[in-house]
Amino acid sequence: MYGKTFESMYEGSMFGAGLEVWGVWNYVITKTHFEVVELNPKLLAAVLGCTPEQVEEGIAKLCAPDPNSRSKAEDGRRLVREGQFQYRVVNWAHYQSIRHENDRREYNRTKMAEYRAKKRQAAESTQDVGDASDGATQKQRMRRANEKIARAEAIESKVREKFNPGAGGERVIHEGEHRLTAGEIVKRRIEEDPITKADREALKRNRSKVSLPTEPDPDTESPAL
């Protein structure tokens, strides 16, 4: 058998009741079964390491009315004698229900904590997989971005060659282009004079087979001319 004590027990009307009372009462809590406990003073004295008289004194105090007790059942008595050594524990059923309710709440808290831990672990595992997947996607994005940049640079190089001959790579602004961005200038110049098929083939050979569109990729802003 085992029993569960409540911290409120040490803060109520039994405060300072004495070792003989507390020794007997803790024995009662441990040994009570369905409100009934056997208390033999000689046997209990040997268990607690005291005299039978001290045990009888503790039992007497627990059987006495207590007007300051939180429980008013049986005038605040903890024990009611029903036989030679048999006693009824007055509030056993009440505290058993509290114990079971507390156990149920503790069980639910434990299970909820386990569920949250598993859920968090699953989320972390999913995040790890997502990070790995996103890492692969990031590489693909970088590759596509580099391809777009290469195409834009090829377009810009060709535009410089066709529209700024002898400029030495310096940016030359034509009339009507002062308020345009570099990408807009490139697009405008290509629209005015599209790159020929021969230019495309030559550019492919010189730019390591970079595919050159007929106009800039709208997702990429070309570098300055």
Secondary structure, DSSP 8 states (H G I E B T S, - for coil): ------GGGGTSTTTT--HHHHHHHHHHHHH-BTTEEE--HHHHHHHHTS-HHHHHHHHHHHHS--TT-S--GGGG-SEEE-SSSEEEETTHHHHHHHHHHHHHHHHHHHHHHHHHHHHHHHHHHHHHHHHHHHHHHHHHHHHHHHHHHHHHHHHHHHHHHHHSTTSTT-----TT-TTS-HHHHHHHHHHHS---HHHHHHHHHHTTS----SS--TT------
